[in-house]
Amino acid sequence: MFTNRYVLFMIRKGLKLSVKNIFLPVLKTTF
């Protein structure tokens, strides 16, 4: 059984990872 809190936590974690994967290469190439 998944609780809403666990689902929200996983969504946030996934968003953070995707944001890092997208923005880190951009920042490295820009700066």
Sequence and secondary structure as in RCSB ss.txt:
>XXXX:A:sequence
MFTNRYVLFMIRKGLKLSVKNIFLPVLKTTF
>XXXX:A:secstr
   HHHHHHHHHHHHHHHHHHHHHHHHHHH 
